[in-house]
Amino acid sequence: MKRPSVPSALIILGTMSTCVGCSTAKPVPPPPPPGWDMTPHPHTFVCQAFAQPLPSYGPLKPLGEIRMSEPGDRSVRGGGFKFTVSYGNDAIDGLTLDTGVSWESTGKLIEHSLFRFDPQKSPANQFAGFGFTGLHYVFAPNFAARLPYTCSAAE
């Protein structure tokens, strides 16, 4: 039995007609998993950063404390470093804390970490004395300094 022939122009036209306007559509975030409460809950995160000259391992210079209880970005600077903390709480990524360390003279990002939390539980400190991140050491590109930092969930 012979199949009926369909002109290729109709196939192309049909394909094109299904995509008209699809590039302007905004993506819709997927719904949260069943049973997950995605409403924002107040959490407070505290990050501390220091600068330390090397190779002498001189005294730690506190760069300041970043305390956040609402989503947003904050940063502190010193010793050639810029330490940035971003707190997020949305339906797509859930509860997150991003840390980033840049070298100020070049603006180059030299370290980035993402910490995601279960939206059903409060963030928990799991490293004695060093919060939920542990103690991070980020070295300057020229190894003339380092930036130790730690972040914790305020209790």
N, C-alpha and C positions, 0 to 999 in steps of 0.2 A: 504494500500500500504506500502510495506517495504522500509525503507531508505537504501541506499547503505552504506556499512560499510567502514570507513576510518581507516586504521591502526593508532594507537596512536603514533607510532614512527614518522609518517609523520607529524602529527599535532605538535609534539614537535620540530621536525627538522624545520618545517616551521616557528614556533615562534622564534626559536633561530636564524634562518638566517636573520630575520628582525632586530635583535639587534646587529649583528656583527659590531663592531667599534663604537657603539653609545656612549660608555663611554669616547671615546677620542674626541668627538665633543665638540667644544666650544659653550657655550650658546650665543645666539644672542639676544641683547637687543631689547625689543619691540619698535616699532616706536613711536615717540611722538604723542600725540593727534593731530587731524587735526587743523591746524591754529597756533600751538605753534612753536615759533621760538626758537630752542634749541642751537643756536650759542652762545658761551660765550660772555657776555657783561661785561664790567668792572664795578665792584662795590667795594666800600671800606668799610670795617668793622673795627670798633675800639672797643676793649674790654679793660676794666680797672679792675684790681684786687688789693685787699688790704688784709693784714693780721691784725688781732686784737686779742690780748690776752684776755682770759676770766678767771675768772668771773669779773675781774675788769673793763672790757670794756675800756681798755687803749687806747691810741691814735692809729689811723689807720696808718699802715705802707704801703705805696704804693709799690706794687710788680713790677709795670711797666705797660706800655701800649702796647697792641698788635694791630698793624695796619696792615691789610692785604687787598691787592687789586688784588691778584692772588691766585688761589687755592694752598693749601699747609697746613702745620702744624707749629705752633709756640707755645712756652710755656714760662712761667716765674715761678720762685720758690721763696719761702720765708715763714717764720713762720711755717715751717713743711709741707707746701702744695706745690703741683705742679699743676698749672693751665694751661690747654692745650686748644688751639683753632684750629679747623680744618675747612678750607673753601673748599667747593667742588662745582663744576659746571660741570655736565656731563649729558649725554642723559638718563641715568637710573634714577638718583635721582633728577636731576635738580639742582637748586641753593640751597645750604644748608650751615649751619654753625653749627658745633658741639662744645660743650664745655664740658670739663671734669675736675674734680678735684680729685687728688690722694693725699693720705697721704704718704709723702716721706719715712718715716722710714720703712713702709711695702710695698709700691708700690701699695697698694689696692685702687681701684677706689671707691670713696665715693659719687660721684655725676656725672651724665651725662645728658646732654640735647641736643636735636636736634631741630634746627629751620629750617623749609623749607619755601621757598618763591615762589610766583607765578612768573614763568619766563617771563610773559607778563608785569609785573609791577616792578618798582624799589622797593627794600626793604624800608619799612616805619617805622619810630620810632613812637610807639604808647603810650609809657609811659613817661609822662612829666619828663624830666631830667634823665630817665633811659632807653632810647633807645627802642629797640624792645624786649628785654628780660625781662624788669623790673629789680628790684633789687633782686638778689639772695643772700642768706646767706647759706653757707655750713659750717657745724660744724665738727671739728676734732673728731675722734673716741673717744677720752678721754675727750671731751668738754673743753679742755684747751685753745682753740683758735677757731676763725671762719674766714672764707674767704668771704667777700662780693665782688660780681662782677656784672658788667653790660656790655652789648654790644649794640652798636648802629650802624646805617648806617650813614656813613659820608655824609654830604650834600654839 
